[in-house]
Amino acid sequence: ENLFPPPPRGVEVRFEDTFDATMFIDQHQKVPIWAGWVTALETLGWVRGTDLFSLAFDWRTGPTSFRAPGATFDRLKTLIEGAVASSGGPVIAVGMSMGAPVLALFLSSGHVSEEWKAAHIEGMVSISGVMGGAVSPLFGLLSGAWAQLIPAVFQSTVLKLVRTMGSIPWLLPAENVFGSNRVVVRNANRTFTTGEVGELLRQAGASHSAQVWEEVRHLSGDSLAPNVSVLCLFGTDVPTLESVEWPGDSFDDPPSNATFATGDGTVLSASLEACPRWGLLQKQPVSVMRYKN
């Protein structure tokens, strides 16, 4: 489940299922996703639909929905099988940011067999993969603030929206990466740790997010080891949000303080380092390239 409520009468909600839809975040093509990478590969002779493929998917819905019949994982499996048929050999599958744990979950959750992976996957590349969650999505679920993406006047509306999503709770700091006692939020009355995220969300009025978090909290870190060759790429030594403090007991007020630790600017290092850790858990090789600052 973890799907959206039905849209209002007369409103249809869908995502654009095209290659071009994965190139930029916005319709004005100001914020690139894969555009630079694809342009570079095409310059080297790669051809869309022949040896270069892209999967657009509704990232909002979350792991349970990804695995539903006919949904993201089935579509990804079909895409990879078509790519293998077109190119004549197994593929290198690349995921960026949230796309990396989506890809890892596809490969590790039993949706495809080990035999299927051996025949279809030469390797996986994780670019800034959020394998153990991050504090910034938690801040967004509590406040409605999403860096510079959402103007303050719209944050209360956005807050209601993101609390219906199944994906955001999956991206919260994971106990099996950070431990259960890592402090992520403080207010006037108490601290909340990674193991108390469900209680924190309920206190903030995000009960649906708390329920989803309890369902998917184990789908991170070591459990995502895909049993294929992996290359992990990520940045390091950039100040990254570690915890947030509120002056009172209500999360409706602006936070009063925040602490930072090392990471890539969005994801803390412990979460990024969960990818190379797979080398201890699987027989297939895992390599890592870290980019300082």
Helices and strands as residue ranges (DSSP letters): G 20-22, H 35-43, H 63-66, H 72-87, E 91-96, H 99-108, H 114-120, E 121-127, H 135-143, G 152-154, H 155-162, G 168-171, H 175-178, E 183-186, E 191-193, G 194-196, H 197-203, H 207-216, G 221-224, E 230-236, E 238-245, E 257-263, H 269-272, H 274-277, G 278-280, E 286-292
